[in-house]
Amino acid sequence: PSLFKGYLNNVAESRACLKDGWFDTGDTAVLRDDDGLVITGRVKELINRGGIKFNPVDVEALLDLVPGVGRCILAPMPDPVLGERTCAFVQRDGRAEVTLEALLQALDAAGVAKFKWPERLEFVTEFPVTPTQKVRRAVLTSSLGANRLKGVSS
């Protein structure tokens, strides 16, 4: 096996990703019973609520099933006590009214632990995405408080 020596002219980033001869990709994964590896997300996408970290993807999949939700993305919002709390950004599909209460009822019915529940709901007309169409959660987080994101409303 071989590994590159680091990023050109970026010592800090090189130190952050190269650890004991391993390249830390920042991905989270699970090992299947057949020894296959399934990438489940990115460490930077984890929400850390009071020291309990969770991947929002599974919760988003459940919230996408709530009537009226076209797509839901969870993003962290800063909190002085817990570090982060969760905000649900919803793109509506127009079939039904979407409320925070409806989202929480769906999560409760599915048996989702309460620390994963969103505590705020924001509506968006579109999600900020990368050139590869991955949602930019950091942009969602930075839009909180100022509602600077195009099409955001509470």
Helices and strands as residue ranges (DSSP letters): H 11-17, E 18-19, E 22-23, E 27-31, E 37-42, G 43-45, E 47-49, E 52-54, H 57-63, E 69-79, E 83-92, H 100-109, G 114-116, E 120-123, H 137-143
